[in-house]
């Protein structure tokens, strides 16, 4: 799962696509790791734009939780936003909406990070 | 084959309180407002069909005990939790004085899985035969220990039945009076073992007190193979997924979500959520069932997986 990134002020946005399940989570975890480290190093929050994610399994949710825990131990932060309805329901069913910070839209996620991140997002 | 659930609660038996019953009654009366019932039968049918299960019934409180009825005159049962007391009364009533032979399959010997044995009536009846099967070396020791002073007034050696302990080996199939049984090692403190039973072409997997580490692909594949095509999978669904892999990681239990995923991968037919968390009331258990069914609907491939939540008294005919 190739992960391109874009920075908005104090936030880095990644947009995983497709399915995050037993087959893809290992590669996703490897692709995510350098971004988590870069965010810790540069003092950025990591925002996952999940609008392109079609499905997430328990193994995929675990990857997200581990990344969020790693970020938290380094005083960094991972939030998720813009989930498709199916993924949003899976978050509710698994109670992961209580584990990760979830926002309905990218803008709301970036507002929660900082005014600079939201302003940079608004500028496009 | 018929599967009969005598105890479905995890860790410790749970009883409804007076306040729980009062609350259910008050809500049921509200739901029945404006209805008229000419007989007990009509009122009974309303409670059965119109009220949510969590309101008109209860998932129950006895700890693990599940009977498999194969049509053979001998009895087969998984675990001797507190549900074994009622199971024992059932055996005695059905035998009508004739001696019974009971085959017990033990997932492990944690207290909630053995605590019913001192109250298992047939154990006190001479000429009854009880064979206790399991993979743990300390199986007999555990049964004797809980009846040793000062824990219980009747010592194990004073029991009237002829009791035999039979060691099973993980991965090795054994025939027990027409029932084929294969144990599988599971992740749990002190180890636990799941059992796959086959009788007359029907298969039942009993897999409780089993934690699944999602990062272990080989382990996942092992369980998928064990559950493969099963007619019924009785599954430890004690926690939500979030709890099972975060705050309650390494507590030795699993979740409704992992049960659905494993059964879908294995193309099993019917998943039964089992070993309910003692802190969960009937509404919470019904919520976990609803969530599991919705997840199955969202992720269904070509085969539908039926999902139920076990309750004390549930019978499933295969």
Contacts between the chains, C-beta under 8 A, distances in Angstrom:
chain1	res1	chain2	res2	distance
A	22	B	214	7.8
A	22	B	217	7.0
A	22	B	220	6.7
A	55	B	299	7.2
A	57	B	261	6.2
A	58	B	214	5.6
A	58	B	241	5.5
A	58	B	245	7.5
A	58	B	255	7.8
A	58	B	257	5.3
A	58	B	258	5.6
A	58	B	261	5.8
A	59	B	214	4.4
A	59	B	215	7.5
A	61	B	241	6.7
A	61	B	242	8.0
A	61	B	245	7.9
A	62	B	214	4.8
A	62	B	215	7.0
A	62	B	245	5.6
A	65	B	242	8.0
A	65	B	245	6.8
A	65	B	246	6.3
A	86	B	298	5.6
A	89	B	294	6.8
A	89	B	295	8.0
A	89	B	298	6.2
A	90	B	295	6.8
A	90	B	298	6.9
A	92	B	291	7.8
A	93	B	241	7.9
A	93	B	257	6.6
A	93	B	291	4.3
A	93	B	292	7.8
A	93	B	294	6.2
A	93	B	295	5.1
A	94	B	240	6.5
A	94	B	241	3.8
A	94	B	242	5.8
A	94	B	255	7.7
A	94	B	257	5.1
A	95	B	240	4.0
A	95	B	241	6.6
A	95	B	242	3.8
A	95	B	243	6.9
A	96	B	241	7.1
A	96	B	242	5.2
A	98	B	242	6.0
A	99	B	242	4.8
A	99	B	246	6.1
